[in-house]
Amino acid sequence: MTTEERLWEWVRTHLAHVLGVPPESIAYQRALSSYGLDSVDAVLMAGELEEAFGIEIDPARFIDCDSFEDIVKTLAADIDKSGPHVAIS
């Protein structure tokens, strides 16, 4: 499984759990805000992603991205390029 696939699976599963919906209902091309989540939710999710993947993330990236696809691809590229424990801002 690629880094991008692992990140997407984590995000989809996590968000489905938070929202109480099936993971299949979370769309790769939709933004976090389209699910009714706000900046506080983005900060919480970023913190949990940091723990899960051993990386540092600027939560503003969740708000600035147009879709989960954007954030997952950006994070995956940063992780693959620099390895875990890289600051992602």
CYANA upper distance limits for C-alpha pairs under 8 A (distance plus 0.5 A):
  1 MET  CA      5 GLU  CA      6.56
  1 MET  CA      6 ARG  CA      6.99
  2 THR  CA      6 ARG  CA      6.74
  3 THR  CA      7 LEU  CA      6.60
  3 THR  CA     76 ALA  CA      5.96
  3 THR  CA     79 ILE  CA      8.15
  3 THR  CA     80 ASP  CA      7.65
  4 GLU  CA      8 TRP  CA      6.60
  4 GLU  CA     72 VAL  CA      6.56
  4 GLU  CA     73 LYS  CA      6.57
  4 GLU  CA     75 LEU  CA      8.32
  4 GLU  CA     76 ALA  CA      5.47
  4 GLU  CA     77 ALA  CA      8.41
  5 GLU  CA      9 GLU  CA      6.52
  6 ARG  CA     10 TRP  CA      6.66
  7 LEU  CA     11 VAL  CA      6.64
  7 LEU  CA     72 VAL  CA      6.67
  7 LEU  CA     76 ALA  CA      7.68
  8 TRP  CA     12 ARG  CA      6.41
  8 TRP  CA     28 TYR  CA      8.37
  8 TRP  CA     68 PHE  CA      8.39
  8 TRP  CA     69 GLU  CA      8.50
  8 TRP  CA     72 VAL  CA      6.68
  9 GLU  CA     13 THR  CA      6.46
 10 TRP  CA     14 HIS  CA      6.39
 11 VAL  CA     15 LEU  CA      6.44
 12 ARG  CA     16 ALA  CA      6.50
 12 ARG  CA     23 PRO  CA      6.18
 12 ARG  CA     24 GLU  CA      8.46
 12 ARG  CA     26 ILE  CA      6.53
 13 THR  CA     17 HIS  CA      6.69
 13 THR  CA     23 PRO  CA      5.99
 14 HIS  CA     18 VAL  CA      6.76
 15 LEU  CA     19 LEU  CA      6.54
 15 LEU  CA     23 PRO  CA      8.15
 15 LEU  CA     26 ILE  CA      8.10
 16 ALA  CA     20 GLY  CA      6.12
 16 ALA  CA     21 VAL  CA      5.43
 16 ALA  CA     22 PRO  CA      6.21
 16 ALA  CA     23 PRO  CA      5.45
 16 ALA  CA     25 SER  CA      8.23
 16 ALA  CA     26 ILE  CA      7.35
 17 HIS  CA     21 VAL  CA      7.15
 17 HIS  CA     22 PRO  CA      8.39
 17 HIS  CA     23 PRO  CA      8.36
 21 VAL  CA     25 SER  CA      7.31
 22 PRO  CA     26 ILE  CA      8.11
 26 ILE  CA     30 ARG  CA      8.46
 27 ALA  CA     68 PHE  CA      8.41
 28 TYR  CA     67 SER  CA      7.38
 28 TYR  CA     68 PHE  CA      5.87
 28 TYR  CA     69 GLU  CA      5.83
 29 GLN  CA     67 SER  CA      5.57
 29 GLN  CA     68 PHE  CA      6.48
 29 GLN  CA     69 GLU  CA      6.14
 30 ARG  CA     34 SER  CA      6.99
 30 ARG  CA     66 ASP  CA      7.79
 30 ARG  CA     67 SER  CA      5.18
 30 ARG  CA     68 PHE  CA      6.53
 30 ARG  CA     69 GLU  CA      8.28
 31 ALA  CA     35 TYR  CA      7.90
 31 ALA  CA     65 CYS  CA      7.62
 31 ALA  CA     66 ASP  CA      6.05
 31 ALA  CA     67 SER  CA      4.48
 31 ALA  CA     68 PHE  CA      6.15
 32 LEU  CA     36 GLY  CA      7.89
 32 LEU  CA     37 LEU  CA      6.61
 32 LEU  CA     38 ASP  CA      8.22
 32 LEU  CA     42 ALA  CA      8.19
 32 LEU  CA     62 PHE  CA      7.61
 32 LEU  CA     63 ILE  CA      7.90
 32 LEU  CA     67 SER  CA      7.49
 32 LEU  CA     68 PHE  CA      7.38
 33 SER  CA     37 LEU  CA      5.53
 33 SER  CA     38 ASP  CA      6.56
 33 SER  CA     63 ILE  CA      8.07
 37 LEU  CA     41 ASP  CA      6.26
 37 LEU  CA     42 ALA  CA      7.95
 38 ASP  CA     42 ALA  CA      6.89
 39 SER  CA     43 VAL  CA      6.72
 39 SER  CA     59 PRO  CA      8.47
 39 SER  CA     60 ALA  CA      8.34
 39 SER  CA     63 ILE  CA      7.22
 40 VAL  CA     44 LEU  CA      6.78
 41 ASP  CA     45 MET  CA      6.55
 42 ALA  CA     46 ALA  CA      6.47
 42 ALA  CA     59 PRO  CA      6.40
 42 ALA  CA     60 ALA  CA      8.15
 42 ALA  CA     62 PHE  CA      6.45
 42 ALA  CA     63 ILE  CA      7.52
 43 VAL  CA     47 GLY  CA      6.70
 43 VAL  CA     59 PRO  CA      5.53
 43 VAL  CA     60 ALA  CA      8.33
 44 LEU  CA     48 GLU  CA      6.84
 45 MET  CA     49 LEU  CA      6.59
 46 ALA  CA     50 GLU  CA      6.59
 46 ALA  CA     57 ILE  CA      6.69
 46 ALA  CA     58 ASP  CA      7.91
 46 ALA  CA     59 PRO  CA      6.03
 46 ALA  CA     62 PHE  CA      8.36
 47 GLY  CA     51 GLU  CA      6.93
 47 GLY  CA     57 ILE  CA      8.13
 48 GLU  CA     52 ALA  CA      6.63
 49 LEU  CA     53 PHE  CA      6.42
 49 LEU  CA     54 GLY  CA      8.34
 49 LEU  CA     55 ILE  CA      8.08
 50 GLU  CA     54 GLY  CA      5.77
 50 GLU  CA     55 ILE  CA      5.21
 50 GLU  CA     56 GLU  CA      5.94
 50 GLU  CA     57 ILE  CA      7.06
 51 GLU  CA     55 ILE  CA      7.63
 53 PHE  CA     84 PRO  CA      7.37
 54 GLY  CA     84 PRO  CA      6.07
 54 GLY  CA     85 HIS  CA      5.63
 54 GLY  CA     86 VAL  CA      8.43
 55 ILE  CA     79 ILE  CA      8.39
 55 ILE  CA     84 PRO  CA      6.14
 55 ILE  CA     85 HIS  CA      4.90
 55 ILE  CA     86 VAL  CA      5.79
 55 ILE  CA     87 ALA  CA      6.56
 55 ILE  CA     88 ILE  CA      7.58
 56 GLU  CA     85 HIS  CA      7.22
 56 GLU  CA     86 VAL  CA      6.66
 56 GLU  CA     87 ALA  CA      4.85
 56 GLU  CA     88 ILE  CA      5.85
 56 GLU  CA     89 SER  CA      8.14
 57 ILE  CA     61 ARG  CA      8.29
 57 ILE  CA     87 ALA  CA      6.62
 57 ILE  CA     88 ILE  CA      4.97
 57 ILE  CA     89 SER  CA      5.98
 58 ASP  CA     88 ILE  CA      6.73
 58 ASP  CA     89 SER  CA      5.00
 59 PRO  CA     63 ILE  CA      7.78
 59 PRO  CA     89 SER  CA      8.46
 60 ALA  CA     64 ASP  CA      6.64
 61 ARG  CA     65 CYS  CA      6.51
 61 ARG  CA     71 ILE  CA      7.59
 61 ARG  CA     89 SER  CA      7.56
 62 PHE  CA     71 ILE  CA      7.07
 65 CYS  CA     70 ASP  CA      6.44
 65 CYS  CA     71 ILE  CA      6.60
 66 ASP  CA     70 ASP  CA      7.01
 67 SER  CA     71 ILE  CA      7.27
 68 PHE  CA     72 VAL  CA      6.43
 69 GLU  CA     73 LYS  CA      6.46
 70 ASP  CA     74 THR  CA      6.60
 71 ILE  CA     75 LEU  CA      6.52
 72 VAL  CA     76 ALA  CA      6.42
 73 LYS  CA     77 ALA  CA      6.57
 74 THR  CA     78 ASP  CA      6.77
 75 LEU  CA     79 ILE  CA      6.59
 75 LEU  CA     88 ILE  CA      7.68
 76 ALA  CA     80 ASP  CA      6.47
 77 ALA  CA     81 LYS  CA      6.46
 78 ASP  CA     82 SER  CA      6.48
 78 ASP  CA     83 GLY  CA      8.06
 78 ASP  CA     86 VAL  CA      8.19
 78 ASP  CA     88 ILE  CA      7.57
 79 ILE  CA     83 GLY  CA      5.27
 79 ILE  CA     84 PRO  CA      6.32
 79 ILE  CA     86 VAL  CA      7.41
 82 SER  CA     86 VAL  CA      6.74
